[in-house]
Amino acid sequence: MKVAPSELQIVLAILRETIPGEEVLAFGSRVFGNAKMTSDLDIVFKSPIDKTQQLKAAFDDSDLPFRVDVLYWEKIPESFHKNILKHCEVLQAKS
């Protein structure tokens, strides 16, 4: 994934704090490897509770030099699920 190790640590810390133990997948240009410096990080999370707003706020308040686009698995079309699952990286596994 095209994210600096220090940036990845920030992302993972926010995920652990906001949605501990829930599965989070990264997809899009930063996973494909064709991201530019200004490209956002696309993530989708699976959780019984929609915490999209909390995650967005945490990422907005972080020191990350890029935007994080947060999607909730239950609110995206099923056809999009297949595309994400074909080309994704697990950021946080379900525990």
N, C-alpha and C positions, 0 to 999 in steps of 0.2 A: 504494500500500500504506500502511496506517495504522501507520507506524513512524517515529519521529523520525529525522532524518538521522544523529545521533550514535549512536543505537541500531542503525541499519542498518550503520554502519561496524563496530561490535562484532561483529554477526552475520557480516558478510562476512570479517572478519579471522579469526574462528574457523573458517569454512569453508575459507578459503585455507590455513590452518595444518594443519587436520585431514584434509581430503580435497581437496587441490589438484587442479584440473583435472577434477573430477567434477561432473556435472550435479546441481543442487539446485533444487527447485521449492518455492515458498511457495503455500499454499492456505488456505481457511477464512475466518473472519470478518475477519482483518486484511487479506486481499486483497479481499474483498467490500466492505469499507468500513463494515461494521456492528459493528466491534469496540468493546468497552468498554475502559476503562483496565486492567482486570484480565484481559482476554482473552489467551490464549496465542497464540504464533505457531506455526502448523503448517507443518512442512517435511518433504519427502521427498527422499531422495538416491538416485542411481543410481551404483553402484560395483561393481567385481568383488569387493571385500572389504567385509563388514559392519562398519562402524565406528560403529554406533549408540551403544554404551556410551561410546566416546571423545568423541563429539559431545555426548551428554547431560552427561557430566562437565564438559566445557569450558563449555557453556552454564550449568550449575548454578554453576560457579565465577566466572562473569562478573558484571559490574555491571548487567546488563539488569534493568529493573524488571518484567519479565513472564517467564513460563515459556515455554520453547521445546519443543514436542512434536516429537520426531524419529522419522521412520519410514524404514524401508529398503524401497525399491521392490520388491525380490525377495520380501519377506515379507508383502506386502499382497495381498488378492484382486485378480484381474484386473479385476473389475467396478469396483473402487475406482479403478483406474488411469484409466478413462474419465472418471469424475467429476472427478478431480484435473486431468486434462489440459484439460477444458472451462473450468475456472475457476482458473487458476494464473498465477503470475508467476515468471519465471526469476530466481533469486538468483545463481546461478553457472552459467555455460555449460560444457559439456564442451569440453575443449581437447586 
